[in-house]
Every structure is written in structure tokens, then in C-alpha cells.
Amino acid sequence: MGVAAGPIRVVVAKPGLDGHDRGAKVIARALRDAGMEVIYTGLHQTPEQIVDTAIQEDADAIGLSVLSGAHNTLFAKVIELLAERDAADIRLFGGGIIPEEDIPLLKEKGVAEIFTPGATTGAIVEWVRANIGVEKGVEK
């Protein structure tokens, strides 16, 4: 699972009840335009659905967009499921309305990076290339 030859593959997902997906779509498009393969899961996905999709799609990473305030629960559940399903090599990153004080805890749980409002698409693309692409042997 994960880290196969070829372009970087990223699942972009909107977990939970949050119905605002503009940011997720902007990120999905930016990653796609940067040459990555992007699988957008759509709204209202459960952590189980997101992890299943990532495994089925042989994804290298999952990008979660969380605006609902349930970020601590949702990120933790995805990390837990990746470990349970022997897919911990699939890196998890995300963004949304996430208080600064919650970011260290999320990273301790295994979230690779958190992008808060104001992060540019260029910064996110470069982070994915530098952190996911390097693991795959993909040149910047």
C-alpha cells in the first residue's frame, strides 16, 4: 500500500457532517495541476470510507479538510484505521479551521502536517512534493 512508483497519489476527503467543500476542491485542483493524481471523495465521508478509498486507490497520502470543529476526533480515527489496516505508510495531512493549540496534539498522534486558513496552494503543493514525493523518489 502507498508509495508505489508513478505520480504522487492523494485522496482529498471531507469527513463528517461539514458541508463546505470549496477549499477541498481548490486543493484537489492545485495538486492535480501540479501533476499529482487526486481522488476526491466528496462530502460527508466517514473515516472508514476515507481509509478504504486510500487503500483501494493505492494512495500515498490523504488530505483531510475539516471545518466542523471535529478535527481532533476525525484525524485520530483516520490515523487509528490506517494503523489497524496495515496502511500506516499512507501519510495524513490536512487543514481547515483548526486552532493553533490543537496542532501539536494532532502531530503527536501522527498527522504529518496541518495547513490553516491563509496557507497558499503553492505551499501545500510544495509540502506534498517535499514530503510525499521524496518518499516515492519523485523529483521536485
N, C-alpha and C positions, 0 to 999 in steps of 0.2 A: 504494500500500500504506500501511496505517496512517493515522492522523489523518484519518479520514473524519467527516462530520457525524453527529450522533447521540450516544448514550451512549458512555462510555469502554468499550472492549472489551479485556479482559485474558485472555490464555492463562495458566493456572496449571498448572505442569508439575513432575513428579518425574522428573528424569533419572537414568539409570544404574541400578545394582543395588539402591539403597536401597529398602526395602520399607515404610518408615514414612511414612504419608501423613496422619496426623491433623492436623498443623499446616497442610499444604497445603489440606486440606478446610476447616479453620477460616477460613483467609484467603480462600478462594474464596467461602465463605458470607458473610463480612463485606463483601467487595467487592460481591457480589450484593445484599445487603441495603441497601447504600449507593446502589443504583441503577445499578450498572455491569453490563455484560454479561460473563459469565465463562464461559470454555470450560476445563473441567478435563480434562486429557489422560489422567489415570490414572497408574499406576505403570510403572516400567521403560521410559521413553521415551528414545530416542536424541536427541542434539542435532538430527539431521536431521529426525526426526519432529516435534519441537517447533517448529522453524523452518517446516517445511511447514505445520503446523497454523496457526501465526500468520499466515502469508501467505494461506492459503486462507480463514481467518476474518476477514481484514482487521483484525487486531488492532492496537491502539495500543501495547500493552505485553505483555511476557512476564514472569511472576513465577516464578522457579525456587526450589524448596525442595530443599536439599541437606544431607543429614545424613551422607553416606558418607565424607567426607574428600576427595572428588574434585572439590571446588568449583573449584580453580584450572583444572583441565583442562576441566570441563564448561562453566563460564561463558565461558572463552576460545573454546571451539569454537562455542558459540551465537553469540557476537559475530562470529566469523570467517564463519560461514554467513550471518548476516544481511547482512554486507557483500558477500559473494560473490553473493548473490541479490538485490542492489539493494533491500534492505529495512532498511537501517540506520536508517530513521526509526522503526522499532519499538523502543521503549525496553526495556531489560532491567534488571530489579531482582530481588532475591531475598533469601533468608535461610536460616537453619539453623545448624548447628554450624560456624561459620566463625571461625577465630582472628582476633583483632583485628589482628595483624600482617599478615594476608593482605588485609585490606580495602583499604588504599591501592593495592596492586598490581591488585586487581580493578577498582577505579575507574579507574586509569590505562588499563586495557585497554578501558574503555568501559561498565562496569556502572554504571548510574545511581545505585543505592542498595543497601545491604546492611542487612538487619534481623537482629539477633542474638537469641538467646533472651531473653525478657523484654520484647521490643517488643510494644506493645499493638496490637490490631486497629484501634483508633481512630487511632493514629499512622500505621499503614500506609495506611489509607483516606485520611487527610488528605494524606499524601505523594503518593499517586496522584492525588488531585484537584488538588493544587497543582502537580504537575509534569507529569502527563499531560493532565489536564483543561484546564489553561491553554493548552497547545499546540493543543487541539481547539477552544478558545473556549467550553468548558463552564463555566458559573458554579459557584462553590463552593456 
